[in-house]
Amino acid sequence: MAAEGQGTTGDDRAALSFEEALKRLETIVRELESGEVPLERAIALYEEGQALKAQCEARLASAEARIRELQIGADGAPAGDRPFGA
């Protein structure tokens, strides 16, 4: 993975765990909110942040699908089909 402050490449991002990706995203948000980032760096950080957000959302959707799968009873009928987090 790239050093802190240097960003992550697509390959580096794919290797991050959900927690690592979320932590990197939080770092990016703090850096952008500081208002002390040059324009080109801000654009690069924003692009990286968008990619990390999409990655985190995809992993959450995958986890939700796995949980829904676990809620199917032995007869194949849904044993509990409440929305995730309800």
C-alpha positions in Angstrom: 0.0 0.0 0.0 1.2 3.5 -0.6 2.5 5.6 2.2 0.2 7.8 4.2 -0.5 11.0 2.3 0.5 9.5 -1.0 -2.8 7.9 -2.0 -3.6 4.4 -3.1 -3.5 2.9 -6.6 -6.3 0.7 -7.9 -4.3 -2.4 -7.0 -3.5 -1.1 -3.5 -7.2 -0.2 -3.0 -8.4 -3.7 -4.0 -6.0 -5.2 -1.4 -7.4 -3.1 1.5 -9.8 -4.6 4.0 -13.1 -2.8 4.5 -11.7 -1.3 7.7 -8.5 -0.1 6.0 -10.5 1.4 3.1 -12.8 3.2 5.5 -9.9 4.5 7.5 -8.2 5.8 4.3 -11.5 7.4 3.3 -11.7 9.2 6.7 -8.1 10.4 6.3 -9.0 11.8 2.8 -12.1 13.6 4.2 -10.1 15.2 7.0 -7.4 16.3 4.5 -10.0 17.8 2.1 -11.9 19.5 5.0 -8.7 21.2 6.2 -8.9 23.5 3.2 -5.1 23.5 2.9 -4.9 21.1 -0.1 -3.7 22.4 -3.5 -6.3 22.0 -6.2 -4.6 19.2 -8.2 -4.1 17.2 -4.9 -7.7 17.9 -3.9 -9.0 16.5 -7.2 -6.8 13.4 -6.9 -8.0 12.9 -3.3 -11.6 13.3 -4.3 -11.2 10.7 -7.1 -9.5 8.3 -4.7 -12.3 8.9 -2.1 -15.0 8.2 -4.7 -13.3 4.9 -5.6 -12.9 3.9 -1.9 -16.6 4.8 -1.3 -17.7 2.6 -4.1 -15.5 -0.2 -2.9 -16.9 0.1 0.7 -20.5 0.2 -0.6 -19.8 -2.9 -2.8 -18.4 -4.8 0.2 -21.4 -3.9 2.4 -23.8 -5.0 -0.3 -21.9 -8.3 -0.6 -22.1 -8.8 3.2 -25.8 -8.0 3.2 -26.4 -10.6 0.4 -24.4 -13.2 2.4 -26.5 -12.5 5.5 -29.7 -12.8 3.5 -28.5 -16.1 2.2 -28.0 -17.3 5.8 -31.6 -16.4 6.6 -33.0 -19.0 4.2 -34.4 -22.0 6.0 -33.7 -25.7 5.4 -36.7 -26.0 3.1 -35.3 -23.2 0.9 -38.0 -20.7 2.0 -36.9 -17.4 3.6 -36.6 -17.9 7.3 -36.4 -14.2 7.9 -36.5 -11.5 5.2 -36.3 -8.3 7.2 -34.3 -5.5 5.6 -30.7 -5.5 6.8 -30.3 -3.5 10.0 -34.0 -3.5 10.8 
